[in-house]
Amino acid sequence: MDLTKWPRQTGLKNHDLFGEEHFRSEAPGVVYQKRLVVDGNGNPIEGLYTAWVILNNPAQYNSYTTEMVKGVIAGFHRASMDRSVVAVVFTGTGDKAFCTGGNTKEYAEYYSGNPSEYALYMDLFNGMVDAIFMCKKPVICRVNGMRVAGGQEIGLACDLSISSDLALFGQAGPKHGSAPVGGVTDYLFWFLGMEHAMWSCISCEQWSAYKMERLGLISKAVPVLKQGDQFIRNPLVYTEQYVSDGRIVYGEFREGAAAEEARALMKDCVVDYSLLDQEVNRVVLALTNLFPHCLMMSIDGIRQKKKFFWDQSKLSSRHWLAANMMSEAYLGFNAFNNKKITGRSECDFIAYRRILAEGRPFDQELVDAVLPQRKE
């Protein structure tokens, strides 16, 4: 059908709440872009777009600052209100990380020890998760690298996840002074089952994209390493089933000499996201060829199961996280933030537990005994 002869509607109202104030091309910031949907041959489809909400803080593994949280909220609202947008692609800059959560430097230097300020920040964080859940367009998480801690949580709020096979997934809270109550404790078990979800939540282990694909956390892991003109799968991970100690292994990391050999191979490769982007484009095109309102009713029908449990806990979690900035978060974030000075990124957990077992108060003496000290 020749739409060039179709009369254009005029006088349409603008329903967006935000201008350009929350977007910036300089890091750290959030970039908002519109890109034309492409057909199966890679040709652009005029008038229909994907909205790309891009976390741009690669020097700090795309961890989100307070201002970046505002940018994510503004980006998802703008995409939701844009009639020409078919779907949202949520991703990060660079090849190291999609997102590693909240900005630890900002946490340590501004929010730790200041619970009232952190409570205000958590209102923004809750609004960021809500913005993803309430977006009136399908949301695809394009996982270009690590998706851990709060990055895992905002990724889980998305509708679909398509990942680089170099990406890592997991939590960090119990090791660095927090808890993954930004969504993970609400519905991770629906993706992984209760046992895997529990261990992922509390162990702070990082799992491979292939393991997460097998367990159902992501839709697909896509090769991004290119050796010459050939793509190869992540050599650090077993991507073929094999038997070890009587169990079938797939998606686990190689160790020892095998891992060293894999790292040597990777030095001769370049990272190329063309296959990842082809897969994202394929999914977007499939979504384009559906009735939009029927599509969103279907998506919202599934989203609301996650959102129900998120809504039950997000307010109480806000208060707990704020109060925690006076205790374990103060220890954990400052330890991580000062790792270049002390040579260690974690507190002395054994000493901390022994002090608590003695019933000692949380005071400066405790802090000095637990936090890593400056290297000589």
Secondary structure, 3 states (H helix, E strand, C coil): CCHHHCCCCCCCCCCCCCCCCCCCCCCCEEEEEEEEEECCCCCEEEEEEEEEEEEECHHHCCCECHHHHHHHHHHHHHHHHCCCEEEEEEEECCCCEEECCECHHHHHHHHCCCHHHHHHHHHHHHHHHHHHHHCCCCEEEEECCEEECHHHHHHHCCCEEEEECCCEEECCHHHHCCCCCCCHHHHHHHHHCHHHHHHHHHHCCEEEHHHHHHHCCCCEEECCEEECCEEECCCCECCCCEEECCEEECCCECCHHHHHHHHHHHCCCEECCHHHHHHHHHHHHHHHCCCHHHHHHHHHHHHHHHHHHHHHHHHHHHHHHHHHCCCHHHHHHHHHHCHHHHCCCCCCHHHHHHHHHCCCCCCHHHHHHHCCCCCC
